[in-house]
């Protein structure tokens, strides 16, 4: 799992206008509602700084799938304020959560924030395979 975090960190390192943190330890996970031990990458940035480059959310997905990682549909969600997906390879699961301000369709004068945050958490897949204890 450390190798996966290292590769993802390297893949997003050149993304314009981002601050990237890498952490290791035990984290409370909002998706599986458990404490999990692994590594985490937090990417904070602004959409206007990307200057036409791929967003970290898309970049990570493309990078991992190009490396043979398989998407785990039970962790998939998408909406105007963010996205969630997970990929797995060699018993490592990486959860990717993107959050941003999608605006307000009811208020045409509202100007959404330009800031986004992407959180990647990689764990041994057995660690999270008390799998998908989500509230359905």
Steps between C-alpha positions, in 0.01 A plus 500: 500500500791738564622436147155590363497826696849579380403443138181707531693778676753505217225498237327810641814685612519721193133604508491881478373696800485212747615434853562130557537328837587136562413335832522151645311358796148413609212701361124507553347421162166653400434239231538174693431662841804338659844599619748385238878494495675610186630803321319812397567769243318832526505722192366854528481732204304746290330420171627817330862404580475178297551701179342234281680209672315190619343527848657284774178293521523409130879473503499246786228290336684496166837429664371205705293343220801528267693303765240220498299603807135392489214728592281386791144608410366457855697813594382714211302825534487822303327833547528874446708549817738209466578145403606175660662194348731216600747284315669179610815312401718241674288512818529877530186715487523873430194714573492834320265775614474835325313793656419842356229764485265406217306824520134569570257438215231697686712817526640629172702769684688247714867473410639159600837469669789416269654269762497121486643227719583141409568241770654165413515229765677171419468192722556129481175375347446261793505809724189634334339174410274518792398625162261772425326529832334806369158626596283406203 
